[in-house]
Structure formats: structure tokens, C-alpha cells
Amino acid sequence: MGFDLVAFSGGKGLRGPQCAGLLLGRKDLIEAALLNNNPNEDTIGRGMKVGKEEIVGMFAAVERYLKIDHDQEWKTWERKLGQIERMVSAVPGIRTERFVPEVANHVPHLCVSWDEAALGLTRADCATQLEQGEPSIVCLVDDERKGVAVTPYMMQPGDELIVARRLRSILLEAGKKQRRA
């Protein structure tokens, strides 16, 4: 892709330690970065020291990642989004759109949108209700697509049903309140 140096989070897609990551790229840049490591004390990178436990965790995460059937994993993500999409699309006035960001979090996303004035619910209020509910569900407020977006790649089996039910419930309740008003 033309990058000289790339840093990857150990968490998220790799599912390794959140406090670790990978630095990949040109050999000369990696060697320069290593100058901020032990035994050089008081360097800019000292506060970002990674312990041996995180190193082993990253090794295991990379091994796991290399063994995954990524095509099958993508199909599983798409099925999960399909379940969410079917449940929320049944609510009058709801639109859905699937998309994949070009760079960060290159996994399928589902954006759920609606006419905020007609439903009496803003995207931010919907996201807040999801986050403050039980269990807490964090979604993206997507200003570009004017909706809330979810991604399945960290969901455990069955989580998609929890997300779909909660999101549908919030949207239906907003519609009821709006009709009573």
C-alpha cells in the first residue's frame, strides 16, 4: 500500500493484548525505533514498554490469526449483520446500508439510519441508550451515513441477536412516543 512503517494494535482484529502491538516496515525504520528500547533509559518510548507476557500474547495472537479461515470468518460476520438487518428493517422508516471502511477496521459494517425528526430520536441518543443499557452496546455514530453503525468482528456467538433486539426495541419505542406526541 506504499507505507514505510505501520503500527497495528494488538487488540481488536488480532485479538491479542490491548497493551501490545506490531511495528512492521522498512528495516532501517524498525532499527531506529529499537533505539528507544532497552537498554536506553529515559527515551520517548520507555513509557510504552511491553512486558514479556504481552510479547507471548502477541505471538499467540499472530499464530492464531495466520491459521484462521478468513473467508469463512467474513461469511460469519455477514450472517450476523444479516440477522441485525432483518430485525431492524422491520421497523417502519428504518434504512440499512452495509459498508466496509477503506482503511481502519476493514471489516463489514451495518449502518442503520432513519429520519430523526419523524422518529423523534437522534443518532447520538440511540447510541447513548445502547451504551447505557444492559449489557452495554457500543456503536459508531456515523455522521456520513446519518445513522448508527455496528460491526460484528468482536461479537461472540449470539451477540448479534442481543444487538438486534436492543436496537429494534429502542427504535420501536421512539416510534411509539412520537405517535403519542
C-alpha positions in Angstrom: 0.0 0.0 0.0 3.0 2.3 -0.1 3.6 2.7 3.7 7.1 2.7 5.1 6.1 1.9 8.6 2.8 0.5 10.1 1.8 0.1 13.7 -1.0 -2.5 14.4 -3.0 -2.7 17.6 -2.5 -6.0 19.4 -6.2 -6.0 20.3 -9.2 -5.7 18.1 -8.7 -7.8 14.9 -5.7 -9.7 16.1 -7.4 -10.3 19.4 -4.2 -10.2 21.4 -3.2 -8.0 24.3 -4.6 -4.4 24.1 -1.4 -3.0 25.5 0.8 -4.5 22.8 1.0 -4.3 19.0 3.2 -4.8 16.0 5.5 -2.4 14.3 6.2 -3.5 10.7 8.0 -1.9 7.9 11.4 -0.9 6.5 14.3 -2.4 8.3 16.1 0.9 8.9 12.9 2.4 10.5 12.4 -0.6 12.7 16.1 -0.3 13.8 15.6 3.4 14.6 12.5 2.5 16.7 14.5 -0.1 18.6 16.9 2.7 19.8 14.0 3.7 22.1 14.0 0.3 23.7 16.2 -1.2 26.5 18.9 -0.6 27.5 18.3 3.1 26.5 16.6 4.5 29.6 14.6 7.7 29.6 13.7 7.6 25.9 10.4 8.6 24.4 9.3 5.0 24.1 10.1 3.9 27.6 6.6 4.6 28.8 5.3 2.3 26.1 7.3 -0.7 27.3 5.8 -4.1 26.6 6.3 -6.9 29.1 7.2 -10.5 28.3 3.6 -11.6 29.0 2.3 -9.2 26.2 5.0 -10.4 23.8 3.9 -14.0 24.3 0.3 -13.0 24.0 1.1 -11.2 20.7 2.9 -14.2 19.4 -0.1 -16.4 20.2 -2.4 -13.9 18.6 -0.4 -13.7 15.4 -0.2 -17.5 15.2 -4.0 -17.7 15.6 -4.6 -15.0 13.0 -2.4 -16.8 10.4 -4.4 -20.0 10.9 -7.9 -18.5 10.6 -10.1 -19.2 7.5 -10.6 -15.5 6.7 -13.2 -16.2 4.0 -15.3 -18.2 6.5 -14.9 -15.6 9.2 -16.1 -12.9 6.7 -19.2 -15.0 5.9 -19.9 -15.4 9.6 -19.7 -11.6 10.0 -22.0 -11.1 7.1 -24.6 -13.6 8.5 -24.5 -11.7 11.9 -25.1 -8.4 10.1 -27.9 -10.0 8.1 -29.7 -11.0 11.3 -29.4 -7.5 12.7 -30.5 -6.0 9.4 -33.6 -8.2 9.2 -34.8 -7.4 12.7 -34.3 -3.6 12.5 -35.5 -3.3 8.9 -39.0 -4.5 10.0 -39.4 -1.2 11.9 -41.2 1.4 9.7 -38.9 4.1 8.4 -35.6 2.3 9.0 -33.0 2.1 6.3 -29.9 -0.1 6.4 -26.6 0.0 4.4 -23.6 -2.2 4.5 -20.2 -0.8 4.0 -16.5 -1.6 4.6 -14.2 1.3 5.6 -11.3 1.7 3.2 -8.5 1.7 5.8 -9.2 1.3 9.5 -11.3 -1.7 10.7 -11.6 -3.2 7.2 -14.5 -5.4 8.2 -18.2 -5.3 7.2 -20.3 -2.7 9.0 -24.0 -2.1 9.1 -25.4 1.4 9.2 -28.9 1.8 10.5 -30.5 5.2 9.7 -33.8 7.0 9.9 -35.4 10.4 9.7 -34.6 11.8 13.1 -37.4 14.3 13.1 -40.0 11.8 12.1 -38.9 9.2 14.7 -38.1 11.7 17.4 -34.7 10.0 18.0 -31.2 11.3 17.2 -28.4 9.0 16.3 -26.5 10.2 19.4 -29.5 9.5 21.7 -29.8 6.0 20.2 -26.1 5.3 20.7 -26.3 6.6 24.3 -29.3 4.3 25.0 -27.4 1.3 23.6 -24.3 2.1 25.6 -26.1 2.8 28.9 -28.3 -0.3 28.6 -27.7 -3.8 30.0 -25.5 -5.1 28.5 -23.7 -2.0 27.3 -23.5 -2.0 23.5 -21.1 0.5 21.8 -21.8 1.5 18.3 -20.4 4.2 16.0 -22.4 7.4 15.4 -22.0 7.6 11.6 -22.4 11.2 10.6 -21.5 10.5 6.9 -24.3 8.0 6.5 -26.5 9.7 9.1 -27.1 6.6 11.3 -25.6 4.3 13.8 -23.2 1.6 12.7 -22.3 -1.7 14.1 -19.6 -4.2 13.3 -19.7 -7.9 14.1 -16.0 -8.7 14.3 -15.7 -8.7 18.1 -19.1 -10.3 18.7 -19.4 -13.7 20.4 -22.0 -16.1 19.0 -25.4 -14.8 19.9 -24.3 -11.2 20.4 -25.9 -10.2 17.1 -29.3 -11.1 18.5 -28.8 -9.1 21.6 -27.7 -6.1 19.5 -30.6 -6.5 17.1 -33.2 -6.8 19.8 -32.0 -3.8 21.7 -31.7 -1.6 18.6 -35.1 -2.7 17.4 -36.6 -2.0 20.8 -35.1 1.5 21.0 -36.4 2.3 17.5 -39.9 0.9 18.2 -40.2 2.8 21.5 -39.1 6.0 19.8 -41.8 5.5 17.2 -44.5 4.9 19.8 -43.5 8.0 21.7 -43.6 10.0 18.5 -47.1 8.8 17.6 -48.4 9.6 21.1 -47.0 13.1 20.9 
